[in-house]
Amino acid sequence: MPDVQINTVGIISKPRTDRAVTLVPALVAWLAERKIRVRLDEETAVYLGRRNEALSRQSVAEGAQLLIVLGGDGTLLAAARAMLGRGIPLLAVNLGNLGFLTAITVEELYPQLERVLRGDFSVSRRRMLHVELWRDGRMRGAYEALNDLCVAKAEIARMIDLDLFIDNQAVCVYKADGLIVSTPTGSTAYSLSAGGPIIFPAVTAHCITPICPHTLTHRPVIVPDDRTIKVVLRSTNTTYLTVDGQAGELLAEGDEIICRRSDHTVDLIRQAGMMFFDVLREKLKWGGR
């Protein structure tokens, strides 16, 4: 990373978390001792009792050289979408349960911060996924995803029919509960639960994973991330588009979901001495010596 003097830090926190009640004030005091200013999102301001200083998540990273995220992977995903184009490193601290992306523990926070303030750190650059929803020839919405997009039926609905195209070439018709298009970062999330592969973060690819397909030969497909993926809904059953499990909307028959490699990336600060497969062994309890 470039040698940048850190004098302002943005903080985004998970709401209603017991650990944050004591952690946030201690962290802000630690930063103040080092003459570092803070920019707070609404949840962080609540923990500090400083609601008058609260900023929207989209504004927290403005003028900051570092963004600290306190929470689980869901908090990180929301923060990643909020800071689009900022180009600042993100230090993610796990206050949740699993935490594939938020691999740094509370106990490691201050030693990691000391390293970051010295400029002694490296980042893992993660490419995002650009998603567009088109209806009747008009773009109804656009999203950026760090993990994935999902087209899925409502809980009590029947299977849905989906047409898949890659660079406008027909691939297949799915009868399934849904379909996931994931980035390498998202390959360890919903796609993995649906039977998709684990993709090393540096691989320039997207994974298309059907959810409970009616035809058992329909397996996950990996495509280069410079290809355009189009999914067309052919069902009238209740179906939703969800981006990173947090944003999206109800779909209509004939809707087209178009996704391609995003122009945006997220720089996640690596935990010292922790590599990708170390995280997998720890989080997935893979066998070891």
N, C-alpha and C positions, 0 to 999 in steps of 0.2 A: 504493500500500500504506500501511497505518497506520504512524505513527511509533512503531516498537517498538525498544527497546534490545536488541541481541543480546548476551547474555552466555553462552549455551549453544548449542552446535552439535552436531547429530547427524551421524555419518558412516557411510555404507554403501558398501562396496567390492566390486568384482568379485574373485573368488578367483583365485589363481595367475596374476597379471598382472605381467610384469616391470616395467612403468612404475610400478606402485603400490609396489614395493619401496622406491624412493627418494622417491616423491611423498608417500606417507602420512606418514612421519616428518617431512618438511619442512613439510607442511601443518599438522600438529599443533603443531610448534614455532612456526610463524608465528602461529597462533591463540593459543598460550600467551603469546607476547610482548605480545599485546594483551589479556591477562587474560580470555580466552574459554575456558570449560570445554568439554570434548568428551564425547560419549557415543558409544561404539564398538560396531558390530556385530561378530560373531565374526571375520569376514574381516579387518576393519580392525585388530582387536586382534592378530591373527596377524602382520600386517606390522610392528606396533610391538613385538612380543614382550611384550605385556601381556595375555595370555589371561585373567588374573584380572579384568580390567575388561570382558570381553566381555558384550554384552547380545543378546537376541534382536532380530531386525529389527523386531518389533512393538513393542518397548520403546524403541528408539533415539530416537524423536522425542519421548518424554515429557519435558516440561519444557524442550524446546529451542525456540528461535525461528527456527531455520534448519536445513534438512537438506541436506547435501552428498552427492551420489551420484557415485562414481568408478567408471566402467565404460562399458558400452555401453547400448543401448536395453533389452536384456534385464534388466540390473541395475536400470534405472529402473522398468521395469514391475513388478518384484518389490517395489521400494521403495514404489511408489505404492499397491499393494494392502496393504502392511504398515502404512502410515500413515493409513489410512482415518479420516476425521473429525477429524484433528489440526488442519487449517486453517493449516498453516505453509508458507512458500514453500520450493521445492525448487530447488537449484542443481545442474544435471546437467553433469558434465564427461566428455567423450568419451575413453575409453581403448580403445575398440573400433575397428571398421572403418568402418561406414556412419554411424550416429548421426544419425537424423532428429530424435530428441528430445534427445539429448545433444549439442547443437550447439556447446557451449563447449569450446574446446581447452585442453590443459594449459598452453600458453603464455599463454592469456587468463585463467587461473584467478585469479591474485592481483589483477590490475587489476579484474576483475569483483567479487571479494570486497571490495576496498576500496570500490567503489561501493555494494555491498549494506550494508556496515557504516555507511556514511553515510546510508543510506536512499534513495539515489539509484538506484532501479531500478523496473521495472514487471514485471508478470507476465502470462502467458497462462493463463487459467483453462480447464481441460479437464474436461468432464463425463464421468463414468464410466458404464459399462453394468452394470446389475444382471441376473444370470443365475440362473435356478433350474432344477434338474433334478427332474422329477416322475416317479414310477414307481408304478403301481397305486394312484393317488390319494393318494400320500404324497410329500412333498418329501424327496428323497434328498440334495440338496446345494444350497448357495447360494454364489455367487461375485460378485466385483466385477472388472470388466475395464476397463482404460484403453484398450486397443487393440481387442480383438475376441473373439468366440467362434467356434469352428470345429467343425462336425460333419463328420467325414470317415471314409472307409473305411480299413482297414488296407492295407498296401502290396500284399499279394497277394490281397485280396478283390475281388469283383466290384463293379459300381456299386451304389449304395444308393438306396432310394426314400424320399423325404421329402415330407411334406405341410406346406405353409406357410399360416399363418393370420395375419391382421392384425386386431386387435380382434375375434377370433373369427369373422371373415369369411374364407371359403376364398379363397386366392389362386391356388395351382396345386399340382401334384404334380411334383416334380423327380426325374428319373433322372439321377444325376450321381455324381462322385467325392466330392462333399461340398457344404457350404454355409457361407458366412462371413457373420456379422452384425458390422459394424464401426462404431465411433464415427468422427467426423471425424478424430480423432487417429490411429486405426487405418487410415484410408483410404490411407495411404502405406506400409502394411505388407503383410500377406498378401493382402488384398483387391486391392491395386494389382497384385500379381504375377498374380492370377487374372483380371485384366481390368477391375477396378472403377475408378471415377472417383476423382480427388483432390478432397477436400472441404475447403474453408477451415475452420480450427478453430472459428470462431465460429458456424458454421452449426448450427442445432439440428435435426439429422437423424441417422438411422442408415442405413447402406447394407447391402443384402442382395445378396451376390454368389455365384452358383453356381460350383462348381469343375468344369470340364470337363463341362458338361451335355450329355446325349444329344440334346436338342432345341436346335438352334442359336438359335432365337428366344428362349430363356430368357436374358435379359440382366440385368445388375445393376439393382436397384430402390432408389430413395432414398425413405424415408418420414419423416414428422415424428417427432421423438424422444419425443413424448408418446403415441405409439401403442404397444400391446403386441404383440409379435411372438411367435408360437408355432410351433415346428418339431416335427413328430411323426415318429418313425422308424418306417417300415413294412417294414423289411428284417430278415432274420435274419443278414445278413452282418456280419462283425466291423467294428464302428463305434465311434469314440471321440469324446467331447466334450473339446475343449481350450480353455482360457481363457487368453488372452494368450500362447499357445504354451508355457505352463509348468505349468498346473494342469488337472485334469480327471479323467475316468474312462471305463471301458468302458461302452457303452450296451447296452440290451436292446430287442428289438422292442416297440413301443408306448410307449417313453419319450417324454416331452414336455419340450422345452426352452423355457422361457418367459423372455423378456428384455424389459426396459423401461429407461427412463431411471433412472439411479441418483440417490440423494440426495447422493452424494459427488462432490466435484470435487478436482482436483489443480492447484495453482498453480505453474507452471513459470516460473522467472525468465528473462526474455528477455535474450538477448545484446545489449549496447549496439549500436545501429545496424543490427541484423540483423532483417529482417522475414521472414515466412513464405515469400514467393516467392524471397527471397535464398537461403534454405536449400534450396529445391527446385532452384534453378539450380546451387548448389554440389554437392548430393548426387546429383542426377539428371543432372548435366552438360547441362542445358538450354542451347540455343543463346543466345548473347548477342552484344553488339557486340565 
